[in-house]
């Protein structure tokens, strides 16, 4: 099972009903204990977002991670992700 991993994140605000932290920027797939994302990027110092299993419905989802996880055949890839950067 893959989880969302990103180089940056923000803390949720309890008063606003949000809890935990949220990724900022491109969201990658990463397995627990792995130093690499599914697309091959080194992610040793990246945050893991345990409450967010990959894939997430977001335009910030890494297209290459989606392909590496084999999700393009099973899931509709949003148009914003087609031609995304790596």
VEXMI-860234 format. One record per residue: residue number from 0; chain; x, y, z of N, C-alpha, C, CB in turn. Coordinates in steps of 0.05 Angstrom, whole numbers, plus 5000, padded with zeros to 4 digits. Glycine has a CB too. Layout:
! residues N
NUM; A; X; Y; Z; X; Y; Z; X; Y; Z; X; Y; Z
...
END
This chain:
! residues 86
0; A; 5017; 4976; 5000; 5000; 5000; 5000; 5018; 5025; 5000; 4981; 5000; 5024
1; A; 5011; 5044; 4983; 5025; 5069; 4982; 5011; 5091; 4997; 5029; 5077; 4952
2; A; 5027; 5109; 5008; 5016; 5133; 5022; 5027; 5157; 5008; 5023; 5132; 5052
3; A; 5015; 5180; 5013; 5024; 5205; 5002; 5049; 5214; 5016; 5002; 5227; 5004
4; A; 5069; 5223; 5001; 5093; 5234; 5012; 5099; 5260; 4996; 5117; 5214; 5010
5; A; 5109; 5280; 5011; 5115; 5306; 4998; 5138; 5319; 5013; 5090; 5324; 4997
6; A; 5154; 5336; 5000; 5176; 5349; 5014; 5167; 5369; 5035; 5193; 5364; 4994
7; A; 5142; 5379; 5033; 5132; 5399; 5052; 5104; 5393; 5060; 5134; 5428; 5040
8; A; 5096; 5404; 5083; 5069; 5401; 5092; 5061; 5422; 5112; 5065; 5373; 5105
9; A; 5036; 5424; 5117; 5026; 5444; 5137; 5010; 5429; 5158; 5008; 5466; 5123
10; A; 5009; 5440; 5182; 4993; 5428; 5203; 4964; 5437; 5201; 5005; 5436; 5231
11; A; 4946; 5418; 5207; 4918; 5425; 5207; 4911; 5442; 5231; 4901; 5399; 5206
12; A; 4889; 5456; 5228; 4880; 5473; 5251; 4857; 5459; 5264; 4872; 5502; 5241
13; A; 4861; 5452; 5290; 4840; 5438; 5305; 4814; 5455; 5306; 4849; 5432; 5333
14; A; 4817; 5481; 5309; 4793; 5499; 5311; 4776; 5498; 5286; 4801; 5527; 5318
15; A; 4789; 5494; 5263; 4774; 5494; 5238; 4763; 5466; 5231; 4793; 5503; 5215
16; A; 4767; 5447; 5249; 4757; 5420; 5245; 4776; 5403; 5229; 4731; 5422; 5230
17; A; 4800; 5413; 5223; 4820; 5397; 5209; 4839; 5385; 5229; 4835; 5415; 5188
18; A; 4849; 5362; 5223; 4868; 5350; 5241; 4891; 5338; 5224; 4855; 5328; 5259
19; A; 4914; 5334; 5237; 4936; 5324; 5223; 4949; 5345; 5205; 4928; 5300; 5206
20; A; 4966; 5336; 5187; 4979; 5354; 5169; 4972; 5348; 5140; 5010; 5353; 5172
21; A; 4976; 5367; 5123; 4969; 5365; 5094; 4994; 5370; 5077; 4946; 5384; 5087
22; A; 4997; 5355; 5055; 5019; 5360; 5037; 5017; 5387; 5023; 5022; 5337; 5018
23; A; 5040; 5398; 5017; 5041; 5423; 5001; 5058; 5416; 4976; 5054; 5447; 5018
24; A; 5048; 5424; 4953; 5063; 5418; 4928; 5056; 5391; 4917; 5093; 5420; 4933
25; A; 5073; 5381; 4900; 5068; 5355; 4886; 5067; 5332; 4906; 5089; 5350; 4865
26; A; 5047; 5315; 4903; 5043; 5292; 4921; 5051; 5266; 4908; 5013; 5291; 4930
27; A; 5069; 5252; 4921; 5081; 5228; 4909; 5071; 5203; 4925; 5111; 5229; 4910
28; A; 5074; 5180; 4912; 5068; 5154; 4925; 5093; 5143; 4938; 5055; 5134; 4905
29; A; 5091; 5133; 4962; 5114; 5121; 4976; 5105; 5099; 4995; 5130; 5143; 4991
30; A; 5119; 5077; 4995; 5113; 5055; 5014; 5127; 5060; 5040; 5122; 5028; 5001
31; A; 5115; 5052; 5062; 5127; 5055; 5088; 5155; 5042; 5089; 5109; 5043; 5110
32; A; 5175; 5056; 5099; 5202; 5046; 5101; 5219; 5050; 5077; 5201; 5018; 5108
33; A; 5207; 5058; 5055; 5223; 5061; 5030; 5235; 5090; 5029; 5205; 5057; 5005
34; A; 5260; 5092; 5020; 5272; 5118; 5017; 5265; 5131; 4990; 5302; 5116; 5020
35; A; 5250; 5117; 4973; 5244; 5127; 4947; 5214; 5129; 4942; 5256; 5109; 4925
36; A; 5206; 5147; 4925; 5178; 5149; 4917; 5174; 5128; 4895; 5170; 5177; 4907
37; A; 5149; 5123; 4887; 5143; 5104; 4866; 5156; 5112; 4839; 5113; 5101; 4863
38; A; 5159; 5138; 4835; 5171; 5148; 4810; 5202; 5149; 4811; 5160; 5176; 4803
39; A; 5213; 5141; 4834; 5242; 5139; 4836; 5257; 5163; 4849; 5253; 5136; 4810
40; A; 5242; 5182; 4859; 5256; 5205; 4872; 5264; 5198; 4900; 5237; 5230; 4873
41; A; 5288; 5207; 4908; 5297; 5203; 4935; 5281; 5220; 4954; 5328; 5210; 4938
42; A; 5270; 5207; 4975; 5251; 5221; 4993; 5258; 5216; 5022; 5222; 5213; 4987
43; A; 5283; 5214; 5028; 5292; 5207; 5056; 5282; 5228; 5076; 5322; 5206; 5057
44; A; 5282; 5253; 5069; 5274; 5274; 5088; 5246; 5285; 5083; 5294; 5296; 5088
45; A; 5231; 5271; 5066; 5203; 5280; 5060; 5184; 5270; 5081; 5194; 5270; 5032
46; A; 5163; 5284; 5085; 5142; 5276; 5104; 5124; 5255; 5092; 5126; 5300; 5112
47; A; 5115; 5237; 5109; 5095; 5217; 5102; 5069; 5226; 5113; 5103; 5188; 5112
48; A; 5048; 5224; 5098; 5021; 5232; 5107; 5005; 5206; 5109; 5008; 5252; 5086
49; A; 5007; 5194; 5133; 4995; 5168; 5138; 4965; 5167; 5135; 5003; 5159; 5166
50; A; 4952; 5189; 5138; 4923; 5190; 5136; 4913; 5193; 5107; 4912; 5213; 5153
51; A; 4932; 5195; 5088; 4925; 5198; 5060; 4936; 5175; 5043; 4936; 5225; 5050
52; A; 4921; 5154; 5039; 4930; 5133; 5021; 4932; 5144; 4992; 4912; 5108; 5023
53; A; 4951; 5134; 4978; 4954; 5142; 4950; 4937; 5124; 4932; 4984; 5141; 4941
54; A; 4924; 5134; 4912; 4924; 5161; 4902; 4903; 5179; 4915; 4919; 5161; 4872
55; A; 4908; 5205; 4914; 4889; 5224; 4924; 4878; 5239; 4900; 4903; 5244; 4944
56; A; 4854; 5249; 4903; 4841; 5264; 4881; 4851; 5293; 4883; 4810; 5263; 4884
57; A; 4873; 5297; 4869; 4886; 5324; 4870; 4901; 5329; 4844; 4905; 5326; 4895
58; A; 4901; 5353; 4836; 4916; 5361; 4812; 4946; 5360; 4818; 4908; 5389; 4802
59; A; 4953; 5359; 4844; 4982; 5359; 4852; 4993; 5330; 4853; 4985; 5372; 4879
60; A; 4978; 5310; 4846; 4987; 5282; 4846; 5007; 5278; 4824; 4963; 5263; 4843
61; A; 5030; 5266; 4831; 5051; 5260; 4811; 5041; 5240; 4791; 5077; 5250; 4826
62; A; 5041; 5248; 4766; 5032; 5230; 4744; 5050; 5206; 4741; 5033; 5246; 4717
63; A; 5076; 5209; 4746; 5095; 5187; 4743; 5091; 5166; 4766; 5124; 5197; 4744
64; A; 5083; 5175; 4789; 5076; 5157; 4811; 5051; 5141; 4804; 5073; 5172; 4838
65; A; 5031; 5155; 4793; 5007; 5142; 4785; 5013; 5119; 4765; 4987; 5162; 4772
66; A; 5030; 5125; 4746; 5037; 5105; 4725; 5053; 5082; 4738; 5054; 5118; 4703
67; A; 5072; 5089; 4756; 5088; 5068; 4769; 5072; 5050; 4787; 5110; 5081; 4786
68; A; 5051; 5060; 4798; 5033; 5045; 4815; 5012; 5029; 4799; 5018; 5063; 4835
69; A; 5013; 5033; 4773; 4994; 5019; 4755; 4966; 5028; 4757; 4995; 4990; 4761
70; A; 4962; 5053; 4764; 4935; 5064; 4769; 4922; 5076; 4745; 4936; 5084; 4791
71; A; 4936; 5081; 4723; 4924; 5094; 4700; 4904; 5077; 4686; 4946; 5102; 4681
72; A; 4906; 5050; 4688; 4887; 5032; 4675; 4862; 5029; 4692; 4899; 5005; 4670
73; A; 4865; 5031; 4719; 4843; 5026; 4737; 4828; 5052; 4745; 4853; 5013; 4762
74; A; 4842; 5074; 4744; 4831; 5099; 4753; 4832; 5119; 4730; 4846; 5110; 4778
75; A; 4814; 5137; 4730; 4814; 5158; 4710; 4834; 5179; 4719; 4786; 5171; 4706
76; A; 4854; 5185; 4703; 4874; 5205; 4710; 4863; 5232; 4703; 4901; 5199; 4696
77; A; 4860; 5250; 4722; 4850; 5277; 4716; 4866; 5290; 4694; 4850; 5294; 4741
78; A; 4852; 5306; 4677; 4865; 5319; 4655; 4888; 5337; 4664; 4844; 5336; 4640
79; A; 4887; 5348; 4688; 4908; 5365; 4698; 4934; 5350; 4701; 4900; 5378; 4724
80; A; 4933; 5323; 4705; 4956; 5307; 4710; 4970; 5299; 4684; 4949; 5283; 4726
81; A; 4956; 5298; 4662; 4967; 5289; 4637; 4987; 5310; 4628; 4945; 5285; 4615
82; A; 5012; 5302; 4624; 5033; 5320; 4616; 5045; 5335; 4640; 5022; 5340; 4597
83; A; 5041; 5325; 4664; 5052; 5338; 4688; 5082; 5336; 4689; 5040; 5325; 4713
84; A; 5094; 5351; 4707; 5123; 5351; 4709; 5133; 5329; 4727; 5133; 5378; 4719
85; A; 5157; 5322; 4725; 5169; 5301; 4742; 5189; 5314; 4761; 5183; 5279; 4726
END
